[in-house]
Amino acid sequence: MTRNIVRTIAAAALFSGIAASPVLAGGGFSITLNPQNGEQQTLMRAGLVAAAIANDLSKQGGIKQNGIGNTAGILQNGFGNQGIVFQEGNGHNGSLKQNGNSNAYGLFQFGRNTNGHVVQNGHGQTGTTFQFGW
């Protein structure tokens, strides 16, 4: 019961702050997904391969930018890494650095003026980040 009350108060505070906040004129949010088991990891890697193919990138990944004023980079040290930086909109800055083997990551940025930088150190890591800016 107490937990539900706290959640309700937190949600009300959040939404009232959003409704009255002028910060939204230039804001954004991010969602990061990291698989919790081997099955989820395999599914996410398959999704990244599909995203690469759909965007005319190699199986190892690449960069695709649609918009003005975007900057992006990928640095891969190791074998079997897959990385995607996809930016749709204007003013994005994104990079992906992978150190190790068999890592996979997708950084997808939409809207405008997002800033995302990912570093993977180790072997066999997988993840995806979606950023939205306005």
Buried (B, 14 or more C-beta within 10 A) or exposed (E): EEEEEEEEEEEEEEEEEEEEEEEEEEBBEBEEBEBEEEEEBEEBBEBBBEBBEEBEBEEBBBBBBEBEEBBBEBEBEBEBBBBBBBBBBBBBBBBBBBBBBBBBBBBBBBBBBBBBEBEBEEBBBBBBBBBBBB
